[in-house]
Amino acid sequence: HAKMATVPHGFNIDAPRWDQSTFMGRLKHFLNITDPRTVLVPEQELDRAKALVEACRTGQVPPGSSLEQLLYAKKLYDSAFHPDSGEKMNLFGRMSFQVPGGMALTGCMLQFYRTVPAVVFWQWVNQSFNAFVNYTNRNAASPISLKQIGVAYVTATGTALATAMGLNLCTKRAPPLLARWVPFVAVAAANCVNIPMMRQQEIINGVTVTDQNNNELGHSRRAAVKGIAQVVVSRITMAAPGMIILPIIMERLEKYPFMQQIRVLHGPLQVLLSGGFLLLMVPAACALFPQRCSLALSSLEVELRDSIVTKHGDKVPYVYFNKGL
């Protein structure tokens, strides 16, 4: 290999480019790493990006590397590798796949909502995708067994199907628009089950909490509950605009004669419109709460709080942890 060049002065590859304490800063950050175009980047290029990021962490980069190249490598690294473990995430579980994957599933759920078999099939496919995304984006410091994954998957899928089918029966005589909103209610209910179940190890054993300087302080179940609750809110927010506003748009459009003549295109049209909503909503929902979540010392479990006070006195007012996505 050629002689290594030093990193630009003061450049820290792990420091966020935008202020993560503000919503706009987080939105820019997630617009960058949930960019669906990164899904098309070949594996070798992702591996090269990881090597460049790791070289940069040690203070060495290949000669001639520009700041733009380093930032692009960081973007690819953040989009494809897990923030805790550094392992490459499965393509379908990455947040950058949420737009192409989510638009296809949302469009199909909104289009095929009238018959029970269609509702069952698309809710099952959607929950399978969700379970995969939740597992991929968990806090990797908390391992989960195959049995727990299976129970989480079956419970969430059962919740989605029971909600969708129950509401479908209730909305038979209701205005047509209410029936179109059934998929959203089912998705929201399932998210409330799927995410905590898939990440139950964090609730049982706690997540690793650190001080401001990333020094490990212990494990907290309360931190896990806060992080998971924020992820549930984010995921429901991600789905809401498309699944609530799009049915209103389609309800209006379908009254026009030209729309009645092109029924075969209604499905593809809903998929495309869902993609438009998700392009903005995926980064916006991820940006609702800081990824590096904080919790006041006074809110921690008594034992953990006492052990931190014993070791550090009043120097640690807040603890920090990765809430996952």
C-alpha positions in Angstrom: 0.0 0.0 0.0 1.0 3.6 -0.6 2.2 5.7 2.2 -0.8 7.0 4.3 -1.7 10.6 4.6 -2.9 12.2 7.7 -6.5 13.3 8.2 -7.4 17.0 7.7 -6.6 18.9 10.8 -9.4 18.7 13.5 -11.5 16.3 11.4 -13.4 13.7 13.4 -15.1 11.0 11.2 -17.5 10.0 14.0 -18.6 13.5 14.8 -22.1 14.3 13.2 -21.9 16.9 10.5 -25.0 18.6 11.8 -26.0 19.6 15.3 -27.9 16.5 16.7 -29.5 18.6 19.5 -31.8 20.3 17.0 -34.6 18.7 14.9 -33.2 20.4 11.7 -29.7 19.0 12.4 -31.1 15.5 12.9 -33.3 15.8 9.8 -30.3 16.7 7.6 -28.3 13.8 9.2 -31.1 11.2 8.4 -31.8 12.6 5.0 -28.2 11.8 4.4 -28.1 8.2 5.8 -31.6 7.1 4.7 -31.0 8.2 1.1 -32.5 5.3 -0.9 -29.9 5.7 -3.6 -27.3 4.1 -1.2 -29.3 0.8 -1.6 -27.8 0.5 -5.1 -24.2 0.9 -4.0 -22.2 -2.3 -4.7 -20.9 -4.4 -1.7 -17.3 -3.8 -2.6 -17.8 0.0 -2.4 -19.5 -0.3 1.0 -16.5 -2.4 2.2 -14.1 0.3 0.9 -16.1 3.0 2.7 -15.9 1.0 5.9 -12.1 0.6 5.5 -11.7 4.3 4.9 -13.8 5.2 7.9 -11.7 2.8 10.1 -8.5 4.2 8.7 -9.6 7.7 9.4 -10.4 6.7 13.0 -6.8 5.7 13.5 -5.7 9.0 12.0 -4.5 7.6 8.7 -6.2 7.9 5.3 -4.9 7.1 1.7 -3.0 10.0 0.2 -5.1 12.4 -1.9 -8.3 11.6 0.0 -10.5 14.7 -0.1 -12.9 15.8 2.6 -15.8 15.0 0.2 -14.6 11.4 -0.2 -14.3 11.0 3.5 -17.8 12.4 4.1 -19.3 10.2 1.3 -17.5 7.1 2.9 -19.1 8.1 6.2 -22.5 8.4 4.6 -22.2 4.9 3.1 -20.9 3.5 6.4 -23.7 5.0 8.4 -26.4 3.8 6.0 -25.1 0.2 5.8 -23.3 -0.7 9.0 -24.8 -1.1 12.5 -23.8 1.8 14.9 -23.1 -0.6 17.8 -21.5 -3.6 16.3 -20.0 -2.2 13.1 -21.4 -5.2 11.2 -22.9 -4.8 7.7 -26.7 -4.8 8.0 -28.9 -6.9 5.7 -30.0 -4.8 2.7 -33.7 -5.2 3.4 -33.3 -4.1 7.1 -31.5 -0.9 6.5 -33.2 2.5 7.0 -32.1 3.4 3.5 -34.4 0.5 2.2 -37.4 2.0 4.1 -38.5 4.1 1.1 -38.5 1.4 -1.7 -39.7 -1.4 0.7 -42.2 0.8 2.5 -43.7 2.4 -0.6 -44.4 -1.0 -2.2 -46.0 -2.4 1.0 -48.0 0.8 1.9 -49.3 1.1 -1.6 -50.4 -2.5 -1.7 -52.0 -2.3 1.8 -53.9 0.8 0.8 -55.0 -0.7 -2.6 -56.0 -4.2 -1.4 -58.1 -3.5 1.7 -61.5 -4.7 0.6 -61.2 -8.5 1.0 -60.2 -10.5 4.0 -57.6 -12.7 2.1 -55.9 -9.6 0.7 -55.8 -7.9 4.1 -54.4 -11.0 5.7 -51.7 -11.4 3.0 -50.5 -7.8 2.9 -50.5 -7.3 6.7 -48.5 -10.5 7.1 -46.0 -9.4 4.5 -45.7 -5.9 6.1 -45.2 -7.3 9.6 -42.5 -9.7 8.3 -40.7 -6.7 6.8 -41.2 -4.7 10.0 -39.9 -7.5 12.2 -36.8 -7.7 9.9 -36.2 -4.0 10.1 -36.7 -3.9 13.9 -34.3 -6.8 14.4 -31.7 -5.2 12.1 -31.9 -1.8 13.9 -32.0 -3.1 17.5 -29.5 -2.0 20.1 -26.9 -4.7 19.2 -25.5 -4.8 22.7 -28.6 -6.9 23.7 -28.6 -10.3 22.0 -32.0 -12.0 21.3 -32.6 -15.7 20.8 -34.3 -17.3 17.8 -37.2 -18.4 20.0 -37.8 -14.8 21.2 -37.6 -13.5 17.6 -40.3 -16.1 16.6 -42.6 -15.2 19.5 -42.2 -11.5 18.7 -42.9 -12.1 15.0 -46.0 -14.2 15.6 -47.4 -11.8 18.3 -47.0 -8.7 16.1 -48.4 -10.4 13.0 -51.4 -11.7 15.1 -52.0 -8.2 16.4 -52.0 -6.6 13.0 -54.3 -9.3 11.5 -56.7 -9.2 14.4 -56.9 -5.4 14.3 -57.3 -5.3 10.5 -59.9 -8.0 10.3 -61.8 -6.8 13.4 -61.9 -3.2 12.0 -62.8 -4.5 8.5 -65.9 -6.1 10.0 -66.8 -2.9 12.0 -66.5 -0.7 8.9 -68.7 -2.7 6.6 -71.5 -0.2 7.0 -69.3 2.8 7.7 -68.3 5.5 5.1 -65.8 4.1 2.5 -63.0 6.4 3.8 -63.1 4.7 7.2 -62.4 1.3 5.6 -59.4 2.8 3.8 -57.9 3.9 7.1 -58.1 0.3 8.6 -54.5 -0.6 7.3 -53.0 2.4 9.2 -54.7 1.4 12.5 -53.5 -2.2 12.1 -49.9 -1.0 11.3 -49.9 1.3 14.3 -51.3 -1.4 16.7 -48.7 -3.9 15.4 -45.8 -1.4 15.8 -46.8 -1.1 19.5 -46.3 -4.8 19.8 -43.6 -5.7 17.2 -40.9 -3.3 18.4 -41.0 -4.0 22.2 -41.3 -7.7 21.5 -38.4 -7.8 19.0 -36.3 -5.8 21.5 -37.5 -7.5 24.7 -33.9 -8.4 25.8 -33.2 -4.7 26.2 -36.3 -4.3 28.5 -35.3 -7.5 30.5 -31.6 -6.9 30.9 -31.3 -3.1 30.3 -29.2 -1.3 27.7 -25.7 -0.1 28.2 -25.6 3.5 29.5 -22.6 5.8 29.4 -21.5 9.2 30.6 -20.9 12.2 28.3 -17.5 10.8 27.3 -18.8 7.3 26.4 -17.5 5.7 29.6 -19.7 2.7 30.4 -21.7 3.1 33.7 -23.9 0.0 33.7 -27.2 -1.3 32.3 -30.6 0.3 32.6 -34.1 -1.1 31.9 -35.7 2.3 32.2 -33.4 3.7 29.5 -34.4 0.7 27.3 -38.1 1.5 27.9 -37.6 5.2 27.0 -35.6 4.4 23.8 -38.1 1.8 22.6 -41.1 4.0 23.3 -39.5 6.8 21.2 -38.9 4.3 18.3 -42.6 3.2 18.4 -43.7 6.9 18.2 -41.2 7.4 15.3 -42.4 4.4 13.3 -46.1 5.3 13.7 -45.3 8.9 12.6 -43.4 7.5 9.6 -46.4 5.7 8.4 -49.1 8.2 9.4 -49.2 10.9 6.6 -49.1 8.4 3.7 -51.6 6.1 5.2 -54.0 8.8 6.4 -53.7 11.5 3.7 -53.3 9.1 0.7 -56.7 7.4 1.2 -58.4 10.9 1.2 -56.6 11.8 -2.1 -57.6 8.4 -3.7 -61.2 8.7 -2.4 -61.5 12.1 -4.2 -59.6 11.0 -7.4 -61.6 7.8 -7.9 -64.8 9.9 -8.4 -63.4 11.3 -11.7 -64.3 9.4 -14.9 -60.7 9.2 -16.2 -59.7 7.4 -12.9 -62.5 4.9 -13.3 -61.2 4.0 -16.8 -57.6 3.3 -15.5 -58.4 1.1 -12.5 -55.4 -1.1 -13.3 -53.1 1.8 -12.6 -54.6 2.6 -9.1 -52.2 0.2 -7.4 -49.0 1.6 -9.1 -50.2 5.1 -8.5 -50.7 4.5 -4.7 -47.2 2.9 -4.6 -45.6 6.0 -6.2 -47.5 8.4 -4.0 -46.6 6.4 -0.9 -42.9 6.7 -2.0 -43.3 10.5 -2.2 -44.6 10.6 1.4 -41.9 8.2 2.7 -39.0 10.1 1.1 -39.7 12.9 3.6 -41.3 11.0 6.4 -38.5 8.3 6.9 -35.8 10.9 7.8 -38.3 13.2 9.6 -39.6 10.4 11.8 -36.1 9.2 12.5 -35.2 12.8 13.5 -38.0 13.2 16.0 -35.7 12.1 18.8 -31.9 12.2 19.2 -30.3 8.8 18.3 -28.0 9.2 21.3 -30.8 9.3 23.8 -30.3 10.8 27.3 -31.9 10.1 30.7 -31.6 12.1 33.9 -29.7 10.3 36.7 -32.7 10.8 39.0 -34.9 8.7 36.5 -32.6 5.6 36.7 -33.2 2.5 38.8 -32.2 3.1 42.4 -29.3 0.5 42.4 -27.7 1.9 39.3 -28.2 5.5 40.4 -26.5 4.7 43.8 -23.5 3.0 42.1 -23.0 5.9 39.8 -23.2 8.4 42.6 -20.8 6.3 44.7 -18.2 6.2 41.9 -18.6 9.6 40.3 -20.4 11.9 42.9 -22.5 14.5 41.2 -20.3 14.6 38.0 -22.8 12.6 35.9 -26.2 14.4 35.9 -27.3 12.5 32.7 -26.6 9.1 31.2 -26.6 8.4 27.4 -27.4 5.4 25.3 -28.2 4.4 21.6 -32.0 4.2 21.3 -31.8 2.2 18.0 -34.1 3.1 15.1 
